Amino acid sequence: MKRRISGLFVLIILAQTLGTRGFPESLNIGLAEPITNLQSWVRDNRNSHWLFEFILNPFISVVEFGIELVESIFTWLPWFVPAIIVFTLVARTRRWGLATFTAFAVIYPGVVGVWSESIVTISLMAVAVFICVLIGVPLGVVAALNHRVESALRPILDGMQTVPATVYLIPIVLLFGIGPAPAAIATVIYALPPMVRLTTLGIQQVPKSAVEAAQMFGATKRQILAKVQLPLAVPSIVTGINQTVMMALGIVVIATLVGAGGLGQEINQTVRRLEPGRGLIVSLAVVAVALGIVIFSETLTNNILIGGFIVIVSVAIVVAVEAAKKQTLPQVQ
């Protein structure tokens, strides 16, 4: 063993003495050039290729329409209406102090002069969170019911949570360009994992006794999912929505690099201009928006609309998966 270690040291010394310093240039595979060529191809075929004409461009148009719709609604409403709505809903839990704080958090951006910027941020984030729920809840349901899907999704979700947020922006800009809609898509990629994980966890933690009781009464798998598992998993799913909101707000400042605008753009401008006072109040506006949305969503834990939406979307996805399996089974045989 000692001779092997001595021989290894001798080889290292000879390599350092006779070899070249640094990494050999001949081993550079030149990966940047193909990506640059891909960017040129995307730019030339953005309006003619079927991938962009029928998939990517319609998708980006739908996202832009959603952002503009939410923004126009908030712009049309009087400034005090959102605060009244939030106060009324939170006050139904008889927590008057929390209701007052949430209402103040809603109007705080206007008090410090960033009301229009906060509307842009809330609109972008609302669309991103909606897409996360639309994708994450069905994926979480399928992963909870199928261990193979869960095993396949786990490394993907780990990678999505490990990779720095700025890395998402490069392929997003490559495929979708710059603007609020690409920023919303980058936000979806960054904030999606908690929604999937907590949905899966919520369904897996449903007591087996409840499922067995439903089976004893002759309930089918769809009925057990819709009437037992999903209703009991709603608190965990709402927690996933809260985590998604927090992660979406965490990328607000970074998403300004691809044209997100809103409060993130204001923060970047205050950093460039060295205005610590305005930077602080704008940062607190981001915190106020986050707290307001989180508290508002927590009060809707037992809301019929959220529960019904989750049940309808998840059951529809599961039914579609089962139908696809039935269609493929004869082909396999």
Rosetta blueprint (number, residue, H / E / L):
1 M L
2 K H
3 R H
4 R H
5 I H
6 S H
7 G H
8 L H
9 F H
10 V H
11 L H
12 I H
13 I H
14 L H
15 A H
16 Q H
17 T H
18 L H
19 G L
20 T L
21 R L
22 G L
23 F L
24 P L
25 E H
26 S H
27 L H
28 N L
29 I L
30 G L
31 L L
32 A H
33 E H
34 P H
35 I H
36 T H
37 N H
38 L H
39 Q H
40 S H
41 W H
42 V H
43 R H
44 D H
45 N H
46 R L
47 N L
48 S L
49 H L
50 W H
51 L H
52 F H
53 E H
54 F H
55 I H
56 L H
57 N H
58 P H
59 F H
60 I H
61 S H
62 V H
63 V H
64 E H
65 F H
66 G H
67 I H
68 E H
69 L H
70 V H
71 E H
72 S H
73 I H
74 F H
75 T H
76 W H
77 L L
78 P L
79 W L
80 F H
81 V H
82 P H
83 A H
84 I H
85 I H
86 V H
87 F H
88 T H
89 L H
90 V H
91 A H
92 R L
93 T L
94 R L
95 R L
96 W H
97 G H
98 L H
99 A H
100 T H
101 F H
102 T H
103 A H
104 F H
105 A H
106 V H
107 I H
108 Y H
109 P H
110 G H
111 V H
112 V L
113 G L
114 V L
115 W H
116 S H
117 E H
118 S H
119 I H
120 V H
121 T H
122 I H
123 S H
124 L H
125 M H
126 A H
127 V H
128 A H
129 V H
130 F H
131 I H
132 C H
133 V H
134 L H
135 I H
136 G H
137 V H
138 P H
139 L H
140 G H
141 V H
142 V H
143 A H
144 A H
145 L H
146 N L
147 H H
148 R H
149 V H
150 E H
151 S H
152 A H
153 L H
154 R H
155 P H
156 I H
157 L H
158 D H
159 G H
160 M H
161 Q H
162 T H
163 V L
164 P L
165 A H
166 T H
167 V H
168 Y H
169 L H
170 I H
171 P H
172 I H
173 V H
174 L H
175 L H
176 F H
177 G L
178 I L
179 G L
180 P H
181 A H
182 P H
183 A H
184 A H
185 I H
186 A H
187 T H
188 V H
189 I H
190 Y H
191 A H
192 L H
193 P H
194 P H
195 M H
196 V H
197 R H
198 L H
199 T H
200 T H
201 L H
202 G H
203 I H
204 Q H
205 Q L
206 V L
207 P L
208 K H
209 S H
210 A H
211 V H
212 E H
213 A H
214 A H
215 Q H
216 M H
217 F L
218 G L
219 A L
220 T L
221 K H
222 R H
223 Q H
224 I H
225 L H
226 A H
227 K H
228 V H
229 Q H
230 L H
231 P H
232 L H
233 A H
234 V H
235 P H
236 S H
237 I H
238 V H
239 T H
240 G H
241 I H
242 N H
243 Q H
244 T H
245 V H
246 M H
247 M H
248 A H
249 L H
250 G H
251 I L
252 V L
253 V L
254 I H
255 A H
256 T H
257 L H
258 V H
259 G L
260 A L
261 G L
262 G L
263 L H
264 G H
265 Q H
266 E H
267 I H
268 N H
269 Q H
270 T H
271 V H
272 R H
273 R H
274 L L
275 E L
276 P H
277 G H
278 R H
279 G H
280 L H
281 I H
282 V H
283 S H
284 L H
285 A H
286 V H
287 V H
288 A H
289 V H
290 A H
291 L H
292 G H
293 I H
294 V H
295 I H
296 F H
297 S H
298 E H
299 T H
300 L L
301 T L
302 N L
303 N L
304 I H
305 L H
306 I H
307 G H
308 G H
309 F H
310 I H
311 V H
312 I H
313 V H
314 S H
315 V H
316 A H
317 I H
318 V H
319 V H
320 A H
321 V H
322 E H
323 A H
324 A H
325 K H
326 K H
327 Q H
328 T H
329 L H
330 P H
331 Q H
332 V H
333 Q L
